[in-house]
């Protein structure tokens, strides 16, 4: 509705077509006024505020027609890339069906649940559909409590499971937890990959569930020691504790297996999924569990409505998910992720061996983290104190953002740091990425690393960007 056609007297409303045509400066102004002003400031300092006008596959384009490669991949939500045409075609085919109708059952959601049960490891059979990874985790925590009759949850240091209250209670970074205390009581964190610490936490026999990412995403793309997941699952079974695998970021081929836990033949008691399940188009999440656990929790008519979601399992979201799975299987994208990821990791490790600024390269498949050295203590101070205070703070906490800024501003490659280890940038391109696109990123990284042989050079370059953007 435009201002000219407003019939209710409330002038000042912005119409859809007007929103599509907003210039960059007005977008920033509206975000600063009505959304998160501090985030706008942070993004603007490192030029992460470019409005993009179109996207397809791995590529996104700005208003000037410049192509950028998206190696952020929606934090793992874009396994099929941007705007996959077959997902939109599937949505068009269901547009005349009821999208939200609780007084019925849907063939689309039934087929999706069937396919997930066939693809999931072991005996996982029952699905609950929701809208996000955090909701899937919330549902899994509630399921484990009602099924076991226990209260306590065990989770890992540096983990990330979401920012809603239950999910945040089992997220392993105090920065995100502290402002919201008290969270759920009876939670306990253990070091990731430490089997002895896990067994000690399990020994009291009062834990409802142990929740873990098969590869930590926001923790900095951390791969556990070989065999750890399988041993942890056995320890949980020994003490009657349910094992929750959070595959929100690792699922659907991202790591070179359909689900990352399958690399060790682990069958979790509950499997959380989301992100790329919606094909990069629809918000979609779910958890899967066994028939036995489901019946203990919700297996009577009296209990059947104890946990529900208004939009969960809606026709459009399930149609997108159903088509997403079909594309991943038909195009063998799981094997593609394994093959391309192995090549990419090998080449990145060569850069690590050559350039000391690159501290570590790790990951599996197309879920890769690059960790950069933190600034040494006692570094030279700059005269432009205010600006360098901003940049030094970024460098101390967010060294990955400085590298990501270089990749974006000089090489048109989109990445971002991981939330619980900001010195790590993630490389999570769509599984459809080509070798040519991987090589373009390798060339860009080599250029950055060779140009900035030391920390001061990187900070100095970033300071120039900050100064320029502060003058705008």
N, C-alpha and C positions, 0 to 999 in steps of 0.2 A: 504494500500500500504506500503510494507516494504522498508527500505532503499535500499536493494539489488535489488528490482524490480522497483525502481523509474526511470521513463522514462523522467522526465522533468528537471533533473539536480539539483533539490533542495533537496540535501541530508539533513538528520536531521529530516525529517517527521516521526511521530510515527504512526505505523499501529494499526489496531483494536485489533489484537491478542496480540500485544505487550502491549497495554493499559490494557488488561485484566490481564496480568501477572505482573503488576507493584508492586514492594515491598513497604511496608509502608513508609520507609524513602524517597524513590523517589517520592511517591505520595505527601508527605508533602513538599518536595523541589519544585515540579512543582506548587503546590497550592500557595506556598509562592512567587514564581517567577512570575507567570502569573495570579493569581487570587487575593484573599484578604489576604495579608500577616498578617495583624493585627488580623484578625479573626482566622487564623491558630495558632497564638501565644496564643490567649485567650483559644481556644479549647485545645491546647496542655498542658496548665498549669493544667487543671483539667481532663486530660486524655480523652477528648472527641474527640480524633482523631483516633480511632480504625477503620481500614477499615473492613467492613463486606463483606463476600463472598457469602452468600446466605440468603434467607428469605422466610418464608411461614407462613401465618396467623399472629399470635402474635409474633412469634419467628424469630430472626435473629441470624446468626452464624458468628463467626470470623474464621480466617484461621486455628486456632488450633482446631476447632470443638466445641468451647464453645457456649452454647445457652444463648441468652439474650432475655428478655421479652421487647417488645416495647410498653411502656405505654405513649409514646409521640404521636404515631399514626398520624404522618405527620401533626400535628396541626389540627387534625380533618379530614384529607384527607383519612384516612385508615379505614373507617367504616367496610370494608370487609376484612381488614388485607392486608398483603403483597402478591402480585402475585397470586390473586385468579384464580384458573384454569379455571373457567367458563368465566371470562373476556377475558382471552387469547384465549379460544376456540371461543368466539364470534368474536374477531378480526381476527382470522384465516378464519372465514366464509365470511368476507367481504373483504379479501385481494385482490381479483380480481376486485372489484368494483372501479369506479373512486373515489378517496379520496377527491380531491379538484377540483370541476368543477362548476364554477359559472353560466355557461350557461345552467343550468339544475336545476331540483328540485329532492330531494332525498326522497325515501320512509323511510329510516332509521330516518332521522331528523323529518319527518312528524309524524312518530309513537311516537318518543320521545316527541315531543311537545304535542301530544294528551294525552299521559300518565301523563305528568306534569300538564296539565290543569285539569285532573281528580283527581290528588292527592293534588293539591294546594288548600288552603282554599278559600271558597266563589266563587266569580265571576272571579278570575284570569284566564286568558285564553290565551293571546298572549305571546309567548316566543321570546326572542332574544338570540342567542347562541354566546358565545365568548370563551375565553381561560383561564380566571382566575377570582378570586373574585374581584380584583382591577378593571378589565375591566367591570365586571358586575355592580360595583358601579359607574364607569364613565358613563356607559350607562344609569343607573337609574337617575343620576343627570341631564344628558342632556335631558332625557325624561321628567323629571319634569319641567324643564325650558321651553321647547317648548310647553308642554301641558298646562301650567298655565300662561305663559307670564310673570312670576315673576323671580326674580334674586336670592333672599336670600336663604341660607340653614341654618338650625338649626341642631346642633349635640350635642353629650354629652361629658362631661369631661371624660377622660381616655378611650374613645372609640378607636377602631382600624378598619379602613375600607380599608386600603391599602396605598401604598407609591407612586403611580402615582400622578400627580399634583392635579386632582380633588379629588381623594380619600384621599390624604394627607391633603387637605384643610379642610376636615371634620373628621380628625383623632385627637383625643383629647390628644395629648402629645406634648408639646412645643419642647422637645428634638429632635423630628423627623421633626417638622415644621420649626424651626428657621433657619437652614442653607439654606433653599430654598425660603425664603421670597423674593418678595411678591408672595403669593399663590392667590387662588381665592379671590376676594373681596366679600363683603356682605355675610360673614359667621358669625355665632354666636353660642357659646357653652353654654350649660346649665348643671347643675348637673344631673347625672343619677338618675332617680327615683323621681325627684322633680317636681311634677305636677304644682305647683304654678309658678316656674321659667319658665317652658315650656309655660304656658299660657301667661306670661308676654312677652316672646319672640314672641309669635304668634299674640299678640294683635294689632300690627301695620298693620297686614293684607297684608304683602309684602313677606312672605316666600313661596318659591316654594315647599319646602319639609322639613320634619323633618326625619332624618335618624337615626336609632337606632338598636342595637343588642338586641334581646330578652333576651339574657344572655351575658354580656360582657366577651369576651374571653381574649384578651390581657390585658384588664383592671384588670385581676386577678380572673376570673371566678366569676363575680358578678351577683347575681340574683336580679331583681328589686322587690320592694314591691308588695305584692299580689294586683292584680287589676290595677296596674299602666299602663300596656300596653294598656288595653282596654280603660281606661280613656283618655290616651294620644291620642289614635286613634280618639276618639270622639271629643276631643278638636281640633285636626287638621281638622277634617271635618267641625267643626263649623266655622273655620277661612279660609276655602278654601285652606288649605295646604295639600299636598300629604304626606302620611305616607309610608316611605320606611323601610321595615324590612330587615336588613342584616343578612341573615341566612347562610352565607358562611361557618361558623364553626358549627352552631347549627343544620343544616338541616339533613335530611335523617336518622332520628331516634336517633341521638346522645343524645338528652335530654329525650328520652322516649315518645316523640310524633314525628310524621313524620316531622313536622316543629314545632319549639318551640313556635311560636306565637299561635298555635292551643290550647295550654294549657289554654289560656284565650279566646278562640273563636275569636281571632282577625283576621280580613281580611285586610291585608295591601293593599295599592294602588299599590305598587311595591314590589316585592319579589326578593332579590338577592341570588343566590345560586352558589356554585362552589365546591372546595375541593373534597369531597367524591363522587360528581356526576360522576367523571371520573373513579370510581372504584379503585382508587389508582394506576392507570396505565396510563391514558391519561389526559393531561391538558384539563379541561372542565369547563366552567362557563356559566351562563345564568341569565337573569332577566325575570320575568313574570309580566304582568300587565293586566288590564281589557281591553275589547274591546273598551270601551268608551275612555279611556285615550290614547290607541294606535291610534285610529282614529284621535283624536285631534292632535297628534304629527306627525304621519307618514301615515295618511290615504288617501293620494292621490299619483298618480304615480309620480308627481313632487317631493314629499317629501320622497318617498319610499327608496331612496338611501342616505339620509342625514346621516345615521349612519350605518356603515357596518364593517365587520371584515373578513379579507382574510381567516384565518383558522377557524373562527367561524362556527360551524355546520358541520365540515368535517365528512366524513363517519365513520372513525375509532373512533373518540371521541364520536360521537352520538351512535355508536354501544356499546361502553363500558358503556355509561350512561344508555342506554336502558336495558342492561343486569344487571347492578348494581341495578336498581330499581326492576327488576324482582326478583333478589336474596333477596333483603331486604324484599319484600312483601311475597315471598314464604316461607322464613325461619322465618318469624315473628320476625325479628330482632329488630323492634321498641319496642315490648313488652319485649323482652329479655333485651334491654338496660334499660328499666324501672325497671324490677325486679332485675337484677344484680346491677344496680346503687343504688337502695334502700338498698340492703344488704351491698354494699361497703361503702356507706356513713355512715350507722349506725355503722359499725365496726371502721371506721376512726374517728368518733366522740368520740368513747370510748378511742382511743389513745389521742385525744385532752384533754379529761377530766383527763387523767393520767399524761401527760407530758407537762409542761408549755412552752417548746420551740415551741410547735405547737400551734400557736395563734388562728387559725380558720380553719374550714373545711366547704366548701360550694360547691354548684353546684346542678345539676339535671341530672338524668340518668347517663350516663357514660361521663359526662363533669364535672370534679371535680377539685377544687383548694385547695391546702394546703398552708396556709399562716404561715410563721415562724416569730418569734420575731426578731426585729432588735437588733443589739448590743447595750447594754446600754452605755451611755456616761461615760467617765472616766475609761474605761477598762484598765487593765494592759498592758503595752507596752512590746514588745519582743525585745531581743538584736539584732536579725538578721533583721535590720531595713528595708533594701530594700525589702526583701521577704515579711515581714509583711505589708509593705506599699501596696504591690500588693494585698495580701490577705485581708487586712482591707478594701481596696477599693471595692474588690469583695463582702465582707460581708455587707458593708454599702449599696451598690446599688444592689447587686446580691446575697443575702443570699440564695435564692432558688437554685442558681447554686452550692453552697457548698453542700447542701443536695443532689441535683441531682448527684453531683460528687461522693458522698458516695454510693448512690444507684447503680450507674454504676460500680464503681471500686471495690466495695466489694460484691455487690449482683447481678450484671449483669442485672440490670433493667434500661431501658432507659426512662428518663423524661427530662423536660426542664422548665425553668422559663417562666413566661408570660412577654411580652415585656413592657407593661405599668405599671406593678407592679412586679419587679424582685424578691421580697421577697415571691412570690407565685410560686409554681411548679404546673404544670398541670398534671392530670391523665386522659388521653383520649385514652384508649386502643381500639382496634377494637371491634365492637359490638359482635363479635364471641368469645370473651374472655371467658374462663371457670372459674368456682368458684375456682378451684385449683390454677389457675394463679392469681386470685385476692387475695387468701389467701397467696400466696408466697410474694406478695408485702406488705401485712399487716405484715407478719413476718419480712420482711426486715426493714420496717419503725420502728417497735417496737424495733428491734435490734439497729438501729441508735439512736433513741430517748433515749433509756435506757443507751446507751454507752456515749452519749453526753448530760448529764443532764444540762449543761450550755453552753453559747455561746463560752467561751474560749476553751472548749474542742473541739467544732466543728471547730473553726478557727485553733487550733493547729494541728488537724488531716489534715486539708486542706493545712496548711503550709508545712507539711511533703511531701505531694504530689507535691506541687509547687517546693520545693527544689530538689526533685528527678528528676522532669522533666526539671528543669533548668540546671541540670548537664548532661542531655543526649545530 
